[in-house]
Amino acid sequence: MNTKEQLDLFFQSKAFGVVGASADRHKYGNKVLRVYQQKNLRVIPVNPKEQEIEGTACVPNVTGLPDDVESISVITPPPVTEQVVEMAARKGIKNIWMQPGAESDAAVEACRRHGISVIADGTCILVVLGYHDH
């Protein structure tokens, strides 16, 4: 599957999770959340320390995501990403998009082992969806 096919598959989800969502508007974990909101996509921030981010209620981890979330964006340090992949596999997540800097060979390999479509080639969702700060 090429990246375009993986992107099409990723965006077929009825809702999306942002793992590593941040309340800090300068951080990528916040910008990724906002780009989903800008495109009117249903998005759930995943952050164990926050109750809500950008007006949207948070869940503490991947297992707390609603069942219609099939695709997640991951903006976490690689060791955390590896744990996220294992949780996502148990949850039944079908697509994982590791933002540049979140990926590791072990995390990508874990996705393949679990049959999860993974985007970890440096493609950035902010570029693909045309994020704009306002």
A tleap script that builds the chain and sets N, CA, C and O, in Angstrom:
source leaprc.protein.ff14SB
mol = sequence {
  NMET ASN THR LYS GLU GLN LEU ASP LEU PHE
  PHE GLN SER LYS ALA PHE GLY VAL VAL GLY
  ALA SER ALA ASP ARG HIE LYS TYR GLY ASN
  LYS VAL LEU ARG VAL TYR GLN GLN LYS ASN
  LEU ARG VAL ILE PRO VAL ASN PRO LYS GLU
  GLN GLU ILE GLU GLY THR ALA CYS VAL PRO
  ASN VAL THR GLY LEU PRO ASP ASP VAL GLU
  SER ILE SER VAL ILE THR PRO PRO PRO VAL
  THR GLU GLN VAL VAL GLU MET ALA ALA ARG
  LYS GLY ILE LYS ASN ILE TRP MET GLN PRO
  GLY ALA GLU SER ASP ALA ALA VAL GLU ALA
  CYS ARG ARG HIE GLY ILE SER VAL ILE ALA
  ASP GLY THR CYS ILE LEU VAL VAL LEU GLY
  TYR HIE ASP CHIE
}
set mol.1.N position { 0.835 -1.182 0.000 }
set mol.1.CA position { 0.000 0.000 0.000 }
set mol.1.C position { 0.880 1.245 0.000 }
set mol.1.O position { 1.837 1.338 0.768 }
set mol.2.N position { 0.550 2.201 -0.866 }
set mol.2.CA position { 1.334 3.438 -0.855 }
set mol.2.C position { 0.753 4.422 0.162 }
set mol.2.O position { -0.309 4.180 0.735 }
set mol.3.N position { 1.456 5.527 0.378 }
set mol.3.CA position { 1.038 6.473 1.405 }
set mol.3.C position { -0.348 7.030 1.121 }
set mol.3.O position { -1.137 7.194 2.051 }
set mol.4.N position { -0.667 7.325 -0.130 }
set mol.4.CA position { -1.988 7.871 -0.442 }
set mol.4.C position { -3.086 6.883 -0.059 }
set mol.4.O position { -4.100 7.278 0.516 }
set mol.5.N position { -2.893 5.612 -0.372 }
set mol.5.CA position { -3.886 4.601 0.000 }
set mol.5.C position { -4.012 4.501 1.520 }
set mol.5.O position { -5.114 4.357 2.050 }
set mol.6.N position { -2.874 4.580 2.216 }
set mol.6.CA position { -2.907 4.540 3.678 }
set mol.6.C position { -3.636 5.757 4.245 }
set mol.6.O position { -4.378 5.638 5.220 }
set mol.7.N position { -3.425 6.925 3.638 }
set mol.7.CA position { -4.112 8.142 4.085 }
set mol.7.C position { -5.619 8.005 3.875 }
set mol.7.O position { -6.405 8.345 4.759 }
set mol.8.N position { -6.019 7.505 2.701 }
set mol.8.CA position { -7.455 7.312 2.426 }
set mol.8.C position { -8.069 6.392 3.475 }
set mol.8.O position { -9.149 6.667 3.998 }
set mol.9.N position { -7.377 5.307 3.776 }
set mol.9.CA position { -7.831 4.344 4.778 }
set mol.9.C position { -7.922 5.012 6.151 }
set mol.9.O position { -8.899 4.822 6.876 }
set mol.10.N position { -6.914 5.785 6.497 }
set mol.10.CA position { -6.864 6.469 7.790 }
set mol.10.C position { -8.084 7.364 7.976 }
set mol.10.O position { -8.704 7.369 9.039 }
set mol.11.N position { -8.424 8.123 6.932 }
set mol.11.CA position { -9.511 9.102 7.050 }
set mol.11.C position { -10.898 8.494 6.887 }
set mol.11.O position { -11.891 9.220 6.929 }
set mol.12.N position { -10.991 7.180 6.704 }
set mol.12.CA position { -12.296 6.519 6.654 }
set mol.12.C position { -12.910 6.358 8.045 }
set mol.12.O position { -14.106 6.091 8.167 }
set mol.13.N position { -12.106 6.518 9.085 }
set mol.13.CA position { -12.608 6.380 10.451 }
set mol.13.C position { -13.688 7.429 10.720 }
set mol.13.O position { -13.606 8.553 10.225 }
set mol.14.N position { -14.709 7.051 11.513 }
set mol.14.CA position { -15.778 7.995 11.875 }
set mol.14.C position { -15.301 8.993 12.921 }
set mol.14.O position { -15.854 10.086 13.044 }
set mol.15.N position { -14.268 8.611 13.677 }
set mol.15.CA position { -13.709 9.491 14.708 }
set mol.15.C position { -12.232 9.169 14.866 }
set mol.15.O position { -11.768 8.102 14.463 }
set mol.16.N position { -11.500 10.110 15.459 }
set mol.16.CA position { -10.049 10.001 15.548 }
set mol.16.C position { -9.569 10.284 16.964 }
set mol.16.O position { -10.174 11.070 17.693 }
set mol.17.N position { -8.478 9.635 17.341 }
set mol.17.CA position { -7.841 9.920 18.618 }
set mol.17.C position { -6.521 10.628 18.375 }
set mol.17.O position { -5.822 10.342 17.403 }
set mol.18.N position { -6.180 11.563 19.272 }
set mol.18.CA position { -4.885 12.224 19.219 }
set mol.18.C position { -4.158 11.877 20.517 }
set mol.18.O position { -4.448 12.430 21.577 }
set mol.19.N position { -3.207 10.949 20.409 }
set mol.19.CA position { -2.461 10.485 21.568 }
set mol.19.C position { -1.247 11.391 21.760 }
set mol.19.O position { -0.385 11.501 20.888 }
set mol.20.N position { -1.205 12.030 22.917 }
set mol.20.CA position { -0.167 13.032 23.157 }
set mol.20.C position { -0.712 14.429 22.921 }
set mol.20.O position { 0.049 15.379 22.735 }
set mol.21.N position { -2.059 14.552 22.930 }
set mol.21.CA position { -2.681 15.868 22.798 }
set mol.21.C position { -2.189 16.755 23.931 }
set mol.21.O position { -2.019 16.296 25.061 }
set mol.22.N position { -1.964 18.017 23.628 }
set mol.22.CA position { -1.408 18.948 24.606 }
set mol.22.C position { -2.301 20.180 24.741 }
set mol.22.O position { -2.906 20.633 23.769 }
set mol.23.N position { -2.372 20.712 25.955 }
set mol.23.CA position { -3.118 21.952 26.189 }
set mol.23.C position { -2.299 23.174 25.756 }
set mol.23.O position { -2.839 24.272 25.627 }
set mol.24.N position { -1.004 22.980 25.534 }
set mol.24.CA position { -0.111 24.064 25.116 }
set mol.24.C position { -0.260 24.292 23.616 }
set mol.24.O position { 0.105 23.432 22.814 }
set mol.25.N position { -0.796 25.450 23.236 }
set mol.25.CA position { -1.098 25.731 21.831 }
set mol.25.C position { 0.148 25.800 20.945 }
set mol.25.O position { 0.026 25.791 19.720 }
set mol.26.N position { 1.346 25.868 21.541 }
set mol.26.CA position { 2.579 25.921 20.747 }
set mol.26.C position { 3.096 24.524 20.423 }
set mol.26.O position { 3.997 24.375 19.598 }
set mol.27.N position { 2.538 23.506 21.061 }
set mol.27.CA position { 3.044 22.141 20.863 }
set mol.27.C position { 2.292 21.427 19.748 }
set mol.27.O position { 1.116 21.691 19.498 }
set mol.28.N position { 3.002 20.510 19.080 }
set mol.28.CA position { 2.392 19.752 17.992 }
set mol.28.C position { 1.190 18.948 18.461 }
set mol.28.O position { 0.237 18.759 17.705 }
set mol.29.N position { 1.227 18.474 19.703 }
set mol.29.CA position { 0.097 17.712 20.235 }
set mol.29.C position { -1.188 18.519 20.295 }
set mol.29.O position { -2.281 17.953 20.314 }
set mol.30.N position { -1.061 19.840 20.325 }
set mol.30.CA position { -2.227 20.714 20.293 }
set mol.30.C position { -2.606 21.048 18.847 }
set mol.30.O position { -3.785 21.058 18.493 }
set mol.31.N position { -1.613 21.317 18.033 }
set mol.31.CA position { -1.883 21.685 16.640 }
set mol.31.C position { -2.545 20.532 15.876 }
set mol.31.O position { -3.430 20.753 15.050 }
set mol.32.N position { -2.105 19.302 16.162 }
set mol.32.CA position { -2.707 18.147 15.494 }
set mol.32.C position { -4.181 18.024 15.894 }
set mol.32.O position { -5.033 17.745 15.051 }
set mol.33.N position { -4.475 18.230 17.164 }
set mol.33.CA position { -5.866 18.216 17.619 }
set mol.33.C position { -6.678 19.288 16.895 }
set mol.33.O position { -7.785 19.032 16.420 }
set mol.34.N position { -6.113 20.488 16.818 }
set mol.34.CA position { -6.831 21.597 16.187 }
set mol.34.C position { -7.036 21.403 14.687 }
set mol.34.O position { -8.041 21.864 14.148 }
set mol.35.N position { -6.106 20.731 13.997 }
set mol.35.CA position { -6.302 20.547 12.553 }
set mol.35.C position { -7.504 19.629 12.298 }
set mol.35.O position { -8.236 19.825 11.328 }
set mol.36.N position { -7.707 18.641 13.152 }
set mol.36.CA position { -8.918 17.817 13.036 }
set mol.36.C position { -10.160 18.680 13.255 }
set mol.36.O position { -11.143 18.564 12.523 }
set mol.37.N position { -10.108 19.545 14.269 }
set mol.37.CA position { -11.248 20.421 14.555 }
set mol.37.C position { -11.504 21.383 13.397 }
set mol.37.O position { -12.654 21.654 13.052 }
set mol.38.N position { -10.423 21.899 12.795 }
set mol.38.CA position { -10.571 22.820 11.667 }
set mol.38.C position { -11.268 22.150 10.491 }
set mol.38.O position { -11.967 22.809 9.720 }
set mol.39.N position { -11.077 20.841 10.353 }
set mol.39.CA position { -11.684 20.095 9.244 }
set mol.39.C position { -13.016 19.467 9.654 }
set mol.39.O position { -13.576 18.644 8.929 }
set mol.40.N position { -13.518 19.869 10.833 }
set mol.40.CA position { -14.793 19.369 11.347 }
set mol.40.C position { -14.844 17.850 11.459 }
set mol.40.O position { -15.878 17.232 11.206 }
set mol.41.N position { -13.719 17.258 11.839 }
set mol.41.CA position { -13.665 15.812 12.063 }
set mol.41.C position { -13.842 15.561 13.562 }
set mol.41.O position { -13.367 16.341 14.387 }
set mol.42.N position { -14.523 14.477 13.904 }
set mol.42.CA position { -14.728 14.154 15.319 }
set mol.42.C position { -13.418 13.628 15.891 }
set mol.42.O position { -12.871 12.635 15.410 }
set mol.43.N position { -12.922 14.302 16.919 }
set mol.43.CA position { -11.601 13.975 17.463 }
set mol.43.C position { -11.654 13.939 18.983 }
set mol.43.O position { -12.319 14.758 19.618 }
set mol.44.N position { -10.944 12.978 19.550 }
set mol.44.CA position { -10.872 12.821 20.994 }
set mol.44.C position { -9.408 12.925 21.432 }
set mol.44.O position { -8.578 12.119 21.011 }
set mol.45.N position { -9.089 13.914 22.276 }
set mol.45.CA position { -7.718 14.019 22.773 }
set mol.45.C position { -7.429 12.943 23.819 }
set mol.45.O position { -8.278 12.635 24.656 }
set mol.46.N position { -6.229 12.379 23.764 }
set mol.46.CA position { -5.796 11.383 24.742 }
set mol.46.C position { -4.666 12.001 25.564 }
set mol.46.O position { -3.570 12.251 25.064 }
set mol.47.N position { -4.971 12.239 26.846 }
set mol.47.CA position { -3.989 12.834 27.749 }
set mol.47.C position { -4.397 12.495 29.181 }
set mol.47.O position { -5.479 12.884 29.621 }
set mol.48.N position { -3.546 11.777 29.913 }
set mol.48.CA position { -3.910 11.359 31.268 }
set mol.48.C position { -3.947 12.488 32.290 }
set mol.48.O position { -4.494 12.310 33.378 }
set mol.49.N position { -3.372 13.651 31.961 }
set mol.49.CA position { -3.270 14.740 32.939 }
set mol.49.C position { -4.316 15.838 32.749 }
set mol.49.O position { -4.507 16.662 33.643 }
set mol.50.N position { -4.993 15.862 31.607 }
set mol.50.CA position { -5.941 16.944 31.310 }
set mol.50.C position { -7.382 16.408 31.293 }
set mol.50.O position { -7.637 15.270 30.901 }
set mol.51.N position { -8.305 17.260 31.728 }
set mol.51.CA position { -9.734 16.912 31.659 }
set mol.51.C position { -10.284 17.213 30.260 }
set mol.51.O position { -11.052 16.437 29.690 }
set mol.52.N position { -9.862 18.365 29.729 }
set mol.52.CA position { -10.286 18.734 28.375 }
set mol.52.C position { -9.228 19.612 27.729 }
set mol.52.O position { -8.489 20.331 28.402 }
set mol.53.N position { -9.175 19.535 26.402 }
set mol.53.CA position { -8.243 20.349 25.617 }
set mol.53.C position { -9.021 20.923 24.442 }
set mol.53.O position { -9.742 20.203 23.751 }
set mol.54.N position { -8.870 22.216 24.223 }
set mol.54.CA position { -9.561 22.909 23.121 }
set mol.54.C position { -11.066 22.630 23.151 }
set mol.54.O position { -11.701 22.455 22.111 }
set mol.55.N position { -11.626 22.592 24.377 }
set mol.55.CA position { -13.071 22.421 24.532 }
set mol.55.C position { -13.576 20.993 24.339 }
set mol.55.O position { -14.784 20.759 24.328 }
set mol.56.N position { -12.666 20.046 24.187 }
set mol.56.CA position { -13.053 18.655 23.957 }
set mol.56.C position { -12.587 17.793 25.130 }
set mol.56.O position { -11.433 17.876 25.551 }
set mol.57.N position { -13.492 16.967 25.651 }
set mol.57.CA position { -13.159 16.108 26.783 }
set mol.57.C position { -12.073 15.105 26.398 }
set mol.57.O position { -12.094 14.528 25.311 }
set mol.58.N position { -11.124 14.913 27.317 }
set mol.58.CA position { -10.015 13.977 27.102 }
set mol.58.C position { -10.358 12.594 27.654 }
set mol.58.O position { -11.194 12.454 28.546 }
set mol.59.N position { -9.705 11.591 27.110 }
set mol.59.CA position { -9.668 10.273 27.727 }
set mol.59.C position { -8.218 10.058 28.181 }
set mol.59.O position { -7.297 10.608 27.578 }
set mol.60.N position { -8.008 9.252 29.250 }
set mol.60.CA position { -6.660 9.123 29.795 }
set mol.60.C position { -5.713 8.272 28.959 }
set mol.60.O position { -4.498 8.457 29.024 }
set mol.61.N position { -6.251 7.345 28.176 }
set mol.61.CA position { -5.395 6.476 27.356 }
set mol.61.C position { -6.187 5.902 26.188 }
set mol.61.O position { -7.393 6.122 26.075 }
set mol.62.N position { -5.506 5.170 25.328 }
set mol.62.CA position { -6.103 4.635 24.098 }
set mol.62.C position { -7.305 3.740 24.406 }
set mol.62.O position { -8.287 3.747 23.664 }
set mol.63.N position { -7.233 2.977 25.487 }
set mol.63.CA position { -8.340 2.068 25.783 }
set mol.63.C position { -9.610 2.824 26.157 }
set mol.63.O position { -10.701 2.255 26.117 }
set mol.64.N position { -9.483 4.097 26.519 }
set mol.64.CA position { -10.661 4.910 26.837 }
set mol.64.C position { -11.356 5.507 25.627 }
set mol.64.O position { -12.405 6.135 25.771 }
set mol.65.N position { -10.797 5.328 24.443 }
set mol.65.CA position { -11.404 5.904 23.231 }
set mol.65.C position { -12.705 5.183 22.873 }
set mol.65.O position { -12.832 3.982 23.116 }
set mol.66.N position { -13.680 5.908 22.295 }
set mol.66.CA position { -14.919 5.262 21.843 }
set mol.66.C position { -14.631 4.216 20.755 }
set mol.66.O position { -13.606 4.280 20.076 }
set mol.67.N position { -15.532 3.275 20.604 }
set mol.67.CA position { -15.309 2.161 19.672 }
set mol.67.C position { -15.282 2.585 18.204 }
set mol.67.O position { -14.745 1.857 17.369 }
set mol.68.N position { -15.856 3.761 17.870 }
set mol.68.CA position { -15.838 4.174 16.450 }
set mol.68.C position { -14.539 4.864 16.065 }
set mol.68.O position { -14.392 5.308 14.926 }
set mol.69.N position { -13.596 4.961 16.992 }
set mol.69.CA position { -12.266 5.480 16.666 }
set mol.69.C position { -11.437 4.319 16.113 }
set mol.69.O position { -11.079 3.394 16.841 }
set mol.70.N position { -11.142 4.385 14.825 }
set mol.70.CA position { -10.332 3.344 14.180 }
set mol.70.C position { -8.945 3.853 13.814 }
set mol.70.O position { -8.056 3.069 13.481 }
set mol.71.N position { -8.763 5.188 13.878 }
set mol.71.CA position { -7.500 5.806 13.482 }
set mol.71.C position { -7.023 6.751 14.576 }
set mol.71.O position { -7.798 7.531 15.129 }
set mol.72.N position { -5.717 6.661 14.877 }
set mol.72.CA position { -5.148 7.574 15.871 }
set mol.72.C position { -3.885 8.239 15.337 }
set mol.72.O position { -3.097 7.636 14.608 }
set mol.73.N position { -3.720 9.499 15.724 }
set mol.73.CA position { -2.467 10.223 15.498 }
set mol.73.C position { -1.669 10.117 16.782 }
set mol.73.O position { -2.219 10.262 17.874 }
set mol.74.N position { -0.373 9.863 16.656 }
set mol.74.CA position { 0.467 9.702 17.834 }
set mol.74.C position { 1.578 10.751 17.815 }
set mol.74.O position { 2.364 10.838 16.872 }
set mol.75.N position { 1.616 11.546 18.890 }
set mol.75.CA position { 2.631 12.581 19.042 }
set mol.75.C position { 3.264 12.366 20.414 }
set mol.75.O position { 3.070 13.169 21.327 }
set mol.76.N position { 4.006 11.297 20.551 }
set mol.76.CA position { 4.626 10.948 21.836 }
set mol.76.C position { 6.082 10.554 21.588 }
set mol.76.O position { 6.448 10.247 20.453 }
set mol.77.N position { 6.913 10.556 22.624 }
set mol.77.CA position { 8.286 10.086 22.442 }
set mol.77.C position { 8.275 8.604 22.043 }
set mol.77.O position { 7.398 7.860 22.482 }
set mol.78.N position { 9.238 8.166 21.216 }
set mol.78.CA position { 9.232 6.785 20.708 }
set mol.78.C position { 8.993 5.686 21.752 }
set mol.78.O position { 8.233 4.762 21.461 }
set mol.79.N position { 9.590 5.727 22.940 }
set mol.79.CA position { 9.309 4.647 23.907 }
set mol.79.C position { 7.831 4.594 24.308 }
set mol.79.O position { 7.281 3.518 24.547 }
set mol.80.N position { 7.196 5.769 24.378 }
set mol.80.CA position { 5.768 5.822 24.702 }
set mol.80.C position { 4.957 5.321 23.503 }
set mol.80.O position { 3.980 4.591 23.669 }
set mol.81.N position { 5.369 5.716 22.300 }
set mol.81.CA position { 4.681 5.262 21.086 }
set mol.81.C position { 4.620 3.736 21.043 }
set mol.81.O position { 3.603 3.162 20.656 }
set mol.82.N position { 5.706 3.087 21.441 }
set mol.82.CA position { 5.737 1.618 21.433 }
set mol.82.C position { 4.669 1.051 22.368 }
set mol.82.O position { 4.030 0.052 22.038 }
set mol.83.N position { 4.469 1.674 23.527 }
set mol.83.CA position { 3.411 1.243 24.447 }
set mol.83.C position { 2.033 1.536 23.865 }
set mol.83.O position { 1.110 0.734 24.011 }
set mol.84.N position { 1.893 2.683 23.208 }
set mol.84.CA position { 0.621 3.083 22.593 }
set mol.84.C position { 0.196 2.046 21.553 }
set mol.84.O position { -0.976 1.674 21.488 }
set mol.85.N position { 1.150 1.577 20.737 }
set mol.85.CA position { 0.844 0.582 19.697 }
set mol.85.C position { 0.260 -0.685 20.333 }
set mol.85.O position { -0.715 -1.243 19.830 }
set mol.86.N position { 0.854 -1.130 21.426 }
set mol.86.CA position { 0.349 -2.345 22.085 }
set mol.86.C position { -1.072 -2.138 22.605 }
set mol.86.O position { -1.922 -3.016 22.462 }
set mol.87.N position { -1.328 -0.971 23.210 }
set mol.87.CA position { -2.680 -0.656 23.693 }
set mol.87.C position { -3.653 -0.565 22.530 }
set mol.87.O position { -4.778 -1.059 22.611 }
set mol.88.N position { -3.215 0.074 21.440 }
set mol.88.CA position { -4.071 0.244 20.264 }
set mol.88.C position { -4.436 -1.111 19.663 }
set mol.88.O position { -5.569 -1.315 19.226 }
set mol.89.N position { -3.490 -2.024 19.640 }
set mol.89.CA position { -3.748 -3.366 19.102 }
set mol.89.C position { -4.827 -4.055 19.932 }
set mol.89.O position { -5.734 -4.678 19.380 }
set mol.90.N position { -4.732 -3.946 21.252 }
set mol.90.CA position { -5.745 -4.557 22.127 }
set mol.90.C position { -7.111 -3.900 21.941 }
set mol.90.O position { -8.144 -4.559 22.064 }
set mol.91.N position { -7.113 -2.612 21.648 }
set mol.91.CA position { -8.346 -1.835 21.492 }
set mol.91.C position { -9.006 -2.085 20.126 }
set mol.91.O position { -10.199 -1.833 19.958 }
set mol.92.N position { -8.229 -2.579 19.154 }
set mol.92.CA position { -8.785 -2.799 17.817 }
set mol.92.C position { -8.601 -1.619 16.874 }
set mol.92.O position { -9.300 -1.517 15.866 }
set mol.93.N position { -7.672 -0.729 17.189 }
set mol.93.CA position { -7.360 0.402 16.303 }
set mol.93.C position { -6.783 -0.166 15.007 }
set mol.93.O position { -5.942 -1.064 15.033 }
set mol.94.N position { -7.247 0.371 13.864 }
set mol.94.CA position { -6.820 -0.158 12.560 }
set mol.94.C position { -5.694 0.636 11.907 }
set mol.94.O position { -4.919 0.099 11.115 }
set mol.95.N position { -5.610 1.933 12.251 }
set mol.95.CA position { -4.655 2.831 11.586 }
set mol.95.C position { -3.940 3.706 12.608 }
set mol.95.O position { -4.571 4.310 13.475 }
set mol.96.N position { -2.612 3.766 12.494 }
set mol.96.CA position { -1.827 4.636 13.369 }
set mol.96.C position { -0.935 5.528 12.509 }
set mol.96.O position { -0.197 5.055 11.644 }
set mol.97.N position { -1.025 6.828 12.771 }
set mol.97.CA position { -0.199 7.807 12.085 }
set mol.97.C position { 0.770 8.372 13.109 }
set mol.97.O position { 0.374 9.134 13.991 }
set mol.98.N position { 2.043 7.999 12.993 }
set mol.98.CA position { 3.068 8.501 13.894 }
set mol.98.C position { 3.614 9.785 13.303 }
set mol.98.O position { 4.197 9.795 12.219 }
set mol.99.N position { 3.415 10.864 14.035 }
set mol.99.CA position { 3.937 12.139 13.564 }
set mol.99.C position { 5.470 12.094 13.582 }
set mol.99.O position { 6.060 11.364 14.379 }
set mol.100.N position { 6.114 12.871 12.707 }
set mol.100.CA position { 7.580 12.877 12.682 }
set mol.100.C position { 8.151 13.080 14.082 }
set mol.100.O position { 7.790 14.031 14.776 }
set mol.101.N position { 9.036 12.186 14.488 }
set mol.101.CA position { 9.644 12.251 15.808 }
set mol.101.C position { 9.033 11.275 16.803 }
set mol.101.O position { 9.645 10.971 17.826 }
set mol.102.N position { 7.822 10.776 16.512 }
set mol.102.CA position { 7.152 9.830 17.423 }
set mol.102.C position { 7.498 8.388 17.068 }
set mol.102.O position { 7.338 7.483 17.887 }
set mol.103.N position { 7.973 8.182 15.842 }
set mol.103.CA position { 8.154 6.822 15.347 }
set mol.103.C position { 9.436 6.175 15.846 }
set mol.103.O position { 10.406 6.852 16.187 }
set mol.104.N position { 9.416 4.861 15.880 }
set mol.104.CA position { 10.629 4.077 16.123 }
set mol.104.C position { 10.477 2.795 15.327 }
set mol.104.O position { 9.363 2.385 14.999 }
set mol.105.N position { 11.605 2.162 15.016 }
set mol.105.CA position { 11.538 0.895 14.273 }
set mol.105.C position { 10.689 -0.120 15.027 }
set mol.105.O position { 9.912 -0.859 14.422 }
set mol.106.N position { 10.841 -0.154 16.350 }
set mol.106.CA position { 10.097 -1.125 17.164 }
set mol.106.C position { 8.591 -0.853 17.095 }
set mol.106.O position { 7.798 -1.791 17.016 }
set mol.107.N position { 8.195 0.418 17.125 }
set mol.107.CA position { 6.775 0.772 17.061 }
set mol.107.C position { 6.184 0.418 15.700 }
set mol.107.O position { 5.076 -0.113 15.618 }
set mol.108.N position { 6.920 0.711 14.640 }
set mol.108.CA position { 6.465 0.388 13.281 }
set mol.108.C position { 6.348 -1.133 13.116 }
set mol.108.O position { 5.368 -1.634 12.565 }
set mol.109.N position { 7.341 -1.840 13.590 }
set mol.109.CA position { 7.339 -3.302 13.517 }
set mol.109.C position { 6.163 -3.886 14.301 }
set mol.109.O position { 5.536 -4.846 13.854 }
set mol.110.N position { 5.866 -3.314 15.461 }
set mol.110.CA position { 4.730 -3.779 16.272 }
set mol.110.C position { 3.419 -3.579 15.516 }
set mol.110.O position { 2.542 -4.442 15.563 }
set mol.111.N position { 3.277 -2.454 14.823 }
set mol.111.CA position { 2.071 -2.220 14.010 }
set mol.111.C position { 1.935 -3.312 12.958 }
set mol.111.O position { 0.861 -3.892 12.797 }
set mol.112.N position { 3.009 -3.591 12.249 }
set mol.112.CA position { 2.968 -4.611 11.189 }
set mol.112.C position { 2.608 -5.972 11.780 }
set mol.112.O position { 1.819 -6.721 11.202 }
set mol.113.N position { 3.194 -6.283 12.936 }
set mol.113.CA position { 2.927 -7.562 13.598 }
set mol.113.C position { 1.448 -7.700 13.970 }
set mol.113.O position { 0.884 -8.793 13.912 }
set mol.114.N position { 0.828 -6.579 14.354 }
set mol.114.CA position { -0.573 -6.594 14.778 }
set mol.114.C position { -1.541 -6.325 13.622 }
set mol.114.O position { -2.754 -6.272 13.829 }
set mol.115.N position { -1.010 -6.154 12.404 }
set mol.115.CA position { -1.879 -5.904 11.252 }
set mol.115.C position { -2.485 -4.513 11.230 }
set mol.115.O position { -3.558 -4.309 10.662 }
set mol.116.N position { -1.802 -3.556 11.846 }
set mol.116.CA position { -2.260 -2.168 11.872 }
set mol.116.C position { -1.579 -1.401 10.742 }
set mol.116.O position { -0.360 -1.467 10.584 }
set mol.117.N position { -2.374 -0.674 9.960 }
set mol.117.CA position { -1.801 0.175 8.921 }
set mol.117.C position { -1.078 1.330 9.599 }
set mol.117.O position { -1.654 2.032 10.431 }
set mol.118.N position { 0.200 1.525 9.234 }
set mol.118.CA position { 0.997 2.552 9.903 }
set mol.118.C position { 1.573 3.551 8.909 }
set mol.118.O position { 2.123 3.178 7.872 }
set mol.119.N position { 1.434 4.834 9.251 }
set mol.119.CA position { 2.064 5.904 8.486 }
set mol.119.C position { 3.163 6.447 9.395 }
set mol.119.O position { 2.883 7.053 10.429 }
set mol.120.N position { 4.402 6.227 9.003 }
set mol.120.CA position { 5.543 6.670 9.824 }
set mol.120.C position { 6.713 7.015 8.921 }
set mol.120.O position { 7.868 6.716 9.227 }
set mol.121.N position { 6.391 7.649 7.805 }
set mol.121.CA position { 7.426 7.943 6.808 }
set mol.121.C position { 7.803 9.418 6.798 }
set mol.121.O position { 8.406 9.911 5.845 }
set mol.122.N position { 7.437 10.124 7.883 }
set mol.122.CA position { 7.726 11.561 7.928 }
set mol.122.C position { 6.592 12.419 7.413 }
set mol.122.O position { 6.668 13.646 7.468 }
set mol.123.N position { 5.521 11.779 6.902 }
set mol.123.CA position { 4.356 12.529 6.440 }
set mol.123.C position { 3.703 13.186 7.657 }
set mol.123.O position { 3.455 12.520 8.662 }
set mol.124.N position { 3.426 14.484 7.571 }
set mol.124.CA position { 2.849 15.226 8.692 }
set mol.124.C position { 1.396 15.583 8.409 }
set mol.124.O position { 1.080 16.139 7.357 }
set mol.125.N position { 0.513 15.261 9.353 }
set mol.125.CA position { -0.910 15.539 9.176 }
set mol.125.C position { -1.188 17.033 9.022 }
set mol.125.O position { -2.144 17.421 8.351 }
set mol.126.N position { -0.358 17.869 9.641 }
set mol.126.CA position { -0.577 19.313 9.539 }
set mol.126.C position { -0.407 19.783 8.100 }
set mol.126.O position { -1.096 20.701 7.656 }
set mol.127.N position { 0.508 19.155 7.378 }
set mol.127.CA position { 0.734 19.484 5.975 }
set mol.127.C position { -0.393 18.897 5.120 }
set mol.127.O position { -0.957 19.580 4.265 }
set mol.128.N position { -0.710 17.627 5.362 }
set mol.128.CA position { -1.731 16.931 4.553 }
set mol.128.C position { -3.096 17.636 4.651 }
set mol.128.O position { -3.781 17.815 3.644 }
set mol.129.N position { -3.481 18.029 5.863 }
set mol.129.CA position { -4.800 18.663 6.048 }
set mol.129.C position { -4.773 20.165 5.915 }
set mol.129.O position { -5.823 20.806 5.955 }
set mol.130.N position { -3.574 20.754 5.756 }
set mol.130.CA position { -3.481 22.214 5.566 }
set mol.130.C position { -3.795 22.998 6.816 }
set mol.130.O position { -4.646 23.887 6.799 }
set mol.131.N position { -3.107 22.674 7.915 }
set mol.131.CA position { -3.293 23.373 9.188 }
set mol.131.C position { -2.971 24.852 9.033 }
set mol.131.O position { -2.014 25.229 8.358 }
set mol.132.N position { -3.805 25.696 9.685 }
set mol.132.CA position { -3.480 27.111 9.763 }
set mol.132.C position { -3.742 27.606 11.168 }
set mol.132.O position { -4.780 27.308 11.759 }
set mol.133.N position { -2.808 28.354 11.695 }
set mol.133.CA position { -2.919 28.890 13.043 }
set mol.133.C position { -3.784 30.149 12.999 }
set mol.133.O position { -3.555 31.053 12.196 }
set mol.134.N position { -4.774 30.184 13.874 }
set mol.134.CA position { -5.587 31.419 13.930 }
set mol.134.C position { -6.158 31.614 15.302 }
set mol.134.O position { -6.865 32.592 15.543 }
savepdb mol mol.pdb
quit
